[in-house]
Amino acid sequence: MADTNGRTRVIVEHVGPQIDKGRFPIKRVVGEKVNVTAHVFSDGHDQIRAELLFRPSNAKEWTCLDMRHVANDEWTGKFQVTEIVEYRYTVRAWVDHFETWRRDLGKKCSAGQDVRVDLLIGADLLEGASRRATGSDAEQLARWARELGDTAEPDVERAAALALSESVYELARRYPDRRQAALYTPHLGVSVNRVRALYSTWYELFPRSCGTGKAHGSFADVEPLLPDIARQGFDVLYLPPIHPIGRTHRKGRNNAPVCEAEDPGSPWAIGGSEGGHKAVHPGLGTLEDFRRLVKRAGDYGVEIALDLAFQCSPDHPYVKEHPEWFRWRPDGTVQFAENPPKKYEDILPLNFETDHWRPLWEELKSVVLFWIAQGVRIFRVDNPHTKPFAFWEWLIREVRTTYPETIFLAEAFTRPKIMQRLAKLGFDQSYTYFTWRNTKWELTQYLTELTRTEVAEYMRPNFWPNTPDILPEYLRYGGRSAFVVRLVLAGTLSSNYGIYGPAFELCVHDAVEGKEEYLDSEKYEIKDWDWQQPGNIRAVVERLNRARRENPCLQQTRDLMFLDIDNEMILAYAKCTEEGENTVITVVNLDPYHKHAGWIAVPLAELGIEPHQPYMLHDLLSNDKYIWQGRRHYIELDPQLMPAHVLRVHRRLRRETDFDYFM
Amino acid sequence: MADTNGRTRVIVEHVGPQIDKGRFPIKRVVGEKVNVTAHVFSDGHDQIRAELLFRPSNAKEWTCLDMRHVANDEWTGKFQVTEIVEYRYTVRAWVDHFETWRRDLGKKCSAGQDVRVDLLIGADLLEGASRRATGSDAEQLARWARELGDTAEPDVERAAALALSESVYELARRYPDRRQAALYTPHLGVSVNRVRALYSTWYELFPRSCGTGKAHGSFADVEPLLPDIARQGFDVLYLPPIHPIGRTHRKGRNNAPVCEAEDPGSPWAIGGSEGGHKAVHPGLGTLEDFRRLVKRAGDYGVEIALDLAFQCSPDHPYVKEHPEWFRWRPDGTVQFAENPPKKYEDILPLNFETDHWRPLWEELKSVVLFWIAQGVRIFRVDNPHTKPFAFWEWLIREVRTTYPETIFLAEAFTRPKIMQRLAKLGFDQSYTYFTWRNTKWELTQYLTELTRTEVAEYMRPNFWPNTPDILPEYLRYGGRSAFVVRLVLAGTLSSNYGIYGPAFELCVHDAVEGKEEYLDSEKYEIKDWDWQQPGNIRAVVERLNRARRENPCLQQTRDLMFLDIDNEMILAYAKCTEEGENTVITVVNLDPYHKHAGWIAVPLAELGIEPHQPYMLHDLLSNDKYIWQGRRHYIELDPQLMPAHVLRVHRRLRRETDFDYFM
């Protein structure tokens, strides 16, 4: 009882959104809103008031907003985040005697009861409000208190009317008695980043394949490609590791255990005599060349993203300089990566269980800060699920404290709970299972999980139809239209998506037999791409990315609504901005081989369309326009022509006045 | 980083059952089990071990049980509670290098790889286990470590076989390296009470109606009824408040605002010149009489439950002795209860917002302790939702610290979140919305919520078909069979149920027009019941309660499974003990007017019945027996005869050997 305030009668619980009891913040980007809900109730029948409190964590004062009772003791309120900083929010509520008194007075007056004593009680309440107020408000409240408390005043009806008036209500409400208020703890967090954390279009490219013929390409060779990459609509250019590559146990073409002299090795076998994670592969150029590439890309609105792969080739300088960061075997060798019986002798994992983990963590942080100093603000993190969660949580917090605009993408192709934990602890974006979700049922289930459950509060998906590691069967066997299908799905279902190119646009689909891996993979050799190869889908990429750029509803992922269509091979969905001013309906034939048709149900009410009102659909891929009216419409999609519609909805064909005229 | 152990790689999260982040304990009775689940995972691909830790809160040492991985990083374990005390439980997990090594060694051996270095690593691991062990275990582990580490030993195969042997595995497993283990916090609680908190059969009775004719009955008049109450199968006899009743503003018959001289008043208007909450109404007898009643009831296996109604009549001694516990109005009167425009001038609420709330709480606690001293251990709490939650949480904890076997039933007929909060904070049983849930859909929805959601972990429902306050429409209009329907539903759906009698068994159904209230309510007058009145359902009550007593599956509520039956008017469900040795199928015709029939689907697999195996159903109400085989069976229920089956399932008609013979 000692530390209880026995007079706090109101309960505030289930404040949300909330991740793992407030252990982790939810995520937003600048300009987004947070819809806060809470269960608020008290014993008895008194009126309750509840407020949403929020502040940037570097501010001292809360901003307070009145919350609204929805139903069944559930309250709601919302606020917008405007700065790239962590926000805090919570809910405060109290039993409000003034509002209770006013409500009851109204009922008694309606029933014609004697309210003289009630007016005296009201005078006390207004006097209390007056004491909490200052200046003219205090004077006004005191004046009203005297009027209600004046027992010599014979005109009870007039006094009751004053007591119930809006002006008394509004002023008294501004000075509530919060002494017994309940404040919800713990205060909850919102991790805020810039818009690109939510809306980004990635292009992955091996710079070493950008040279002439099979010569080792360099950063300078990438520069001329920048205008085209920007025109295609990409705003992030992600480069696999750019560091020196080890020679010991270097893999040959097609992952051969022994390499030829001219084989360049996998960029993920990081570190050689030329240096480690802070060095640049000599074939790519110098650090200065890299900084120039970052700058030139920026001129085109393209950001360079680097790969953070915290592992070492046997030739990495760390092995000699910091043997304590590796696991040594009884035979005096360093433990290499293995998944028995498979051995990856070209890769040495760092030993995060070392007694010297603190200096190791600091060194890895210094790697990130080194590249930040070169102008990089986006990192794609390789296999984060093979390093401790606590390390990532610390690293991301440390980096974002100084560079809050930094974005980390987790390449965690692993089990759901691990993927989710990495997102919770701070990764801004996550690779997903999209890469293997092909059917209507799979996509509907998975996207519902990503957009309609708690996951949507902390995990921002980044959809990749392919990566250098993964050539999915759907692409392997589906032909050119399969590439278009996966492109349209990735770019319209998720506001973050990316492709590994030019293998993707060129529809490269030769795989290692029995595996979802590229034959003659670019991971192990330099490619000489023909960027304009016939059959490429560059034009569709460009049109899709323009549709994304011009439609705000495609720049967020939580607004997804699946639409009913009576064909299992056709997936249809709408995206709509919160205020409803921008809507896109996407319809995709998931069967890359056959033409399919079906009747789609347009959710008119949700899209703000009247049943009698014609509306126009503008296909942003084909530029065709359709005029529809009402709910059900026929769709036909031939994959040989174009397997998808991306339809911008124009609600008002005519001005409303014209419309009335025609009706 | 300072307070992080960077080497703890395993994550333990979502440990359940868990109520509001561990803020409240879950509930169990002695002998019940707690099935604990947890999400446990680590970075990388190492093997993990997880343990369930539990202890009575007064014990220092944890008991540790190995948990089992089910799927998708979800682990499970269970423990039984055996003492009436709060238990704590949590989960501990760690990356297990010994198990990882053993798994990988096995794979390498299968692939025929050279494992000499691996054996040396194993020697180190066994040496570590040896250091953690003592006595002969330590010696044995050290001996094995030497064998694996002996590089002079040429027989690698023999050493590998030893390394992979069950004996090494079992002994090494007993001494794991838990230095980097993660221990889940907060530790979670289990509030444990005696079995009656889960399984109880209540009878509510006004002692003042137990006299001869309309004379004021007494505790002595209740005594002769005890054998019959026990024979009927009730184990809790709950008495409305037994205290002196106020005279000021006393209500007359049918809640008349003015009473006649001979009107006894409502027992809930507590307190008069004869005393308050610690006094006995003179008409009922003395405190000694009460103690004798408690004892005599106990001889019949019946416990007396008292009503805790923390409110006062205007004549209660508290008003003069503790004016600071009431809310005073500006006209010098005490604020009475009101729900404008309705006034309840015979009831003064206590003001829990008083500055003197601490002495008030202590006084109310002393009331409970006073009746505990008279032998009472069950309290039915009147309108708990009109007193602060913090008060109840404190009171129940205080009382149960000294008298852990005390049971509190919350009469919280209020909104869901409030009802749930009261259950969470400590009430052992709760009145429910069952009283108004009549249709198949309503009952299925509500019981699913009560038995299959988190609610089942902390709220023990107590089903009442009627109370002195509530005569539901279903009973009012449904005739005798409606009473049987509601009785059977209450007693088979919920392991706790009660009736307000003898109004219930006598099928009293005259209501105040337009209200669900009894006409000539016993709350305001003394009744002269004819306990054997023709048309009563006493025989059904007795048979139903015997069925409950003889079938453990009916003595718990969480084991409910609804069965498919193709008639909206028929509700069917099974209850089954955890080990499956006791099963009852109940089938109820919810339509009290018409005969209904349908085909029921018996979930053979869930009940452990082979498709070809005949099984016997013994109707515990009618004593009829049916032999069924297979899944679908015909049911027909005529409400004029008997609207329900309560069918005990006998799985083995013959011994299995006989059975094989006949096949």
Contacts between the chains, C-beta under 8 A, distances in Angstrom:
chain1	res1	chain2	res2	distance
A	1	B	358	6.6
A	1	B	361	6.7
A	1	B	394	5.7
A	4	B	390	5.5
A	4	B	394	6.6
A	5	B	390	7.8
A	6	B	352	7.2
A	6	B	357	4.3
A	6	B	358	6.8
A	6	B	361	6.4
A	6	B	388	6.7
A	6	B	390	5.8
A	6	B	391	6.6
A	6	B	394	7.8
A	7	B	352	7.0
A	7	B	353	5.0
A	7	B	354	8.0
A	7	B	357	5.9
A	7	B	388	7.7
A	8	B	388	7.8
A	8	B	390	6.8
A	9	B	352	7.0
A	9	B	353	7.2
A	9	B	388	4.7
A	9	B	389	7.5
A	9	B	390	7.8
A	11	B	389	5.9
A	11	B	421	6.1
A	13	B	20	6.5
A	13	B	421	7.7
A	14	B	20	7.9
A	20	B	13	6.4
A	20	B	14	7.9
A	21	B	21	4.3
A	39	B	417	5.4
A	41	B	415	7.1
A	41	B	417	5.6
A	41	B	418	5.6
A	41	B	421	7.5
A	43	B	352	7.9
A	43	B	385	5.6
A	43	B	386	5.6
A	43	B	387	5.7
A	43	B	388	5.4
A	43	B	389	6.3
A	43	B	418	7.6
A	44	B	385	7.6
A	44	B	386	4.9
A	45	B	339	6.6
A	45	B	386	7.8
A	72	B	415	6.7
A	72	B	416	6.7
A	72	B	417	7.1
A	73	B	415	6.0
A	73	B	416	8.0
A	73	B	417	4.7
A	73	B	418	7.4
A	103	B	340	8.0
A	104	B	338	7.5
A	104	B	340	4.4
A	107	B	340	3.9
A	107	B	341	5.5
A	108	B	340	5.1
A	108	B	341	5.7
A	110	B	341	7.5
A	111	B	340	7.3
A	111	B	341	3.5
A	113	B	340	7.9
A	113	B	341	5.9
A	117	B	329	5.4
A	117	B	330	6.0
A	117	B	331	4.9
A	117	B	333	8.0
A	120	B	329	7.7
A	120	B	330	3.7
A	120	B	331	7.3
A	121	B	329	6.7
A	121	B	330	6.2
A	124	B	330	7.2
A	180	B	353	7.2
A	329	B	117	5.4
A	329	B	120	7.7
A	329	B	121	6.7
A	330	B	117	6.0
A	330	B	120	3.7
A	330	B	121	6.2
A	330	B	124	7.2
A	331	B	117	4.9
A	331	B	120	7.2
A	333	B	117	7.9
A	338	B	104	7.5
A	339	B	45	6.6
A	340	B	103	8.0
A	340	B	104	4.4
A	340	B	107	3.9
A	340	B	108	5.1
A	340	B	111	7.3
A	340	B	113	7.9
A	341	B	107	5.5
A	341	B	108	5.8
A	341	B	110	7.5
A	341	B	111	3.6
A	341	B	113	6.0
A	352	B	6	7.2
A	352	B	7	7.0
A	352	B	9	7.0
A	352	B	43	7.9
A	353	B	7	5.0
A	353	B	9	7.2
A	353	B	180	7.1
A	354	B	7	8.0
A	357	B	6	4.3
A	357	B	7	5.9
A	358	B	1	6.6
A	358	B	6	6.8
A	361	B	1	6.7
A	361	B	6	6.4
A	385	B	43	5.6
A	385	B	44	7.6
A	386	B	43	5.6
A	386	B	44	5.0
A	386	B	45	7.8
A	387	B	43	5.7
A	388	B	6	6.7
A	388	B	7	7.7
A	388	B	8	7.8
A	388	B	9	4.7
A	388	B	43	5.4
A	389	B	9	7.5
A	389	B	11	5.9
A	389	B	43	6.4
A	390	B	4	5.5
A	390	B	5	7.8
A	390	B	6	5.8
A	390	B	8	6.8
A	390	B	9	7.7
A	391	B	6	6.6
A	394	B	1	5.7
A	394	B	4	6.6
A	394	B	6	7.8
A	415	B	41	7.1
A	415	B	72	6.7
A	415	B	73	6.0
A	416	B	72	6.7
A	416	B	73	8.0
A	417	B	39	5.4
A	417	B	41	5.6
A	417	B	72	7.1
A	417	B	73	4.7
A	418	B	41	5.6
A	418	B	43	7.6
A	418	B	73	7.4
A	421	B	11	6.1
A	421	B	13	7.7
A	421	B	41	7.6
